[in-house]
Amino acid sequence: MDKNNDNLLHKIGMVLAKQGDSFAAMNSFEEALKIRQNKLGPGSKESAETTAQMSKVLDDIRAQSGVGERQYVKGKSNATDTAQE
């Protein structure tokens, strides 16, 4: 695709996300983000907008799969394990 298609890819991602096709939306957003980061820089407003949309889609995927909120498990570090032996 032409390097000027980042806006089109972003918009396609938005439509796909609204239609519930999360995985296709993520593919479109990923391509848009690659182009935007190369063209405008990773800190650009446009790159941030695409990243935010990707985050929303990932949250939707998580909710649909029944995973819910992220869970973190406390684990022992190697130093702790070694000290107890």
C-alpha positions as CSV (number, residue, x, y, z in Angstrom):
1,M,0.0,0.0,0.0
2,D,1.0,3.6,-0.6
3,K,2.5,5.3,2.4
4,N,-0.3,7.9,2.4
5,N,-3.0,5.4,3.2
6,D,-2.6,5.6,7.0
7,N,-5.8,7.7,7.3
8,L,-7.7,5.2,5.2
9,L,-6.4,2.2,7.1
10,H,-7.3,3.9,10.4
11,K,-10.8,4.6,9.2
12,I,-11.2,1.0,7.9
13,G,-10.1,-0.2,11.4
14,M,-12.8,2.0,13.0
15,V,-15.5,0.6,10.7
16,L,-14.4,-3.0,11.3
17,A,-14.3,-2.4,15.0
18,K,-17.8,-1.0,15.0
19,Q,-18.9,-4.1,13.0
20,G,-17.4,-6.3,15.6
21,D,-14.6,-7.7,13.5
22,S,-11.9,-7.1,16.1
23,F,-9.1,-9.1,14.6
24,A,-9.5,-7.4,11.1
25,A,-9.7,-4.1,12.9
26,M,-6.4,-4.8,14.7
27,N,-4.7,-5.7,11.4
28,S,-5.9,-2.4,9.9
29,F,-4.8,-0.4,12.9
30,E,-1.4,-2.1,13.0
31,E,-0.7,-1.2,9.4
32,A,-1.9,2.4,9.9
33,L,0.3,2.7,13.0
34,K,3.4,1.4,11.2
35,I,2.9,4.0,8.5
36,R,2.1,6.8,10.9
37,Q,5.1,6.1,13.1
38,N,7.4,6.0,10.1
39,K,5.9,9.1,8.5
40,L,5.1,11.3,11.5
41,G,7.0,9.7,14.4
42,P,5.9,7.5,17.3
43,G,4.9,10.5,19.4
44,S,2.6,12.1,16.9
45,K,-1.1,12.8,17.6
46,E,-2.1,10.5,14.8
47,S,0.0,7.6,16.1
48,A,-1.5,8.1,19.6
49,E,-5.0,8.1,18.1
50,T,-4.4,4.7,16.4
51,T,-2.8,3.3,19.5
52,A,-5.8,4.4,21.6
53,Q,-8.1,2.7,19.2
54,M,-6.0,-0.5,19.3
55,S,-6.3,-0.4,23.1
56,K,-10.1,-0.2,22.9
57,V,-10.3,-3.1,20.5
58,L,-8.1,-5.2,22.8
59,D,-10.3,-4.3,25.7
60,D,-13.3,-5.5,23.6
61,I,-11.6,-8.8,22.8
62,R,-10.8,-9.3,26.4
63,A,-14.4,-8.6,27.4
64,Q,-15.8,-10.9,24.7
65,S,-13.5,-13.7,25.8
66,G,-14.7,-13.4,29.4
67,V,-11.3,-12.6,30.7
68,G,-12.4,-9.4,32.4
69,E,-9.8,-7.3,34.1
70,R,-6.1,-8.0,33.9
71,Q,-4.9,-10.2,36.7
72,Y,-1.4,-10.0,38.1
73,V,0.2,-12.8,40.1
74,K,2.8,-12.1,42.7
75,G,5.7,-14.4,42.2
76,K,9.0,-15.1,43.9
77,S,12.2,-13.7,42.4
78,N,15.1,-16.0,41.9
79,A,16.9,-14.3,44.8
80,T,14.1,-15.1,47.2
81,D,14.0,-18.7,46.0
82,T,17.7,-19.1,46.5
83,A,17.7,-17.5,49.9
84,Q,15.1,-20.0,51.2
85,E,17.0,-23.1,50.1
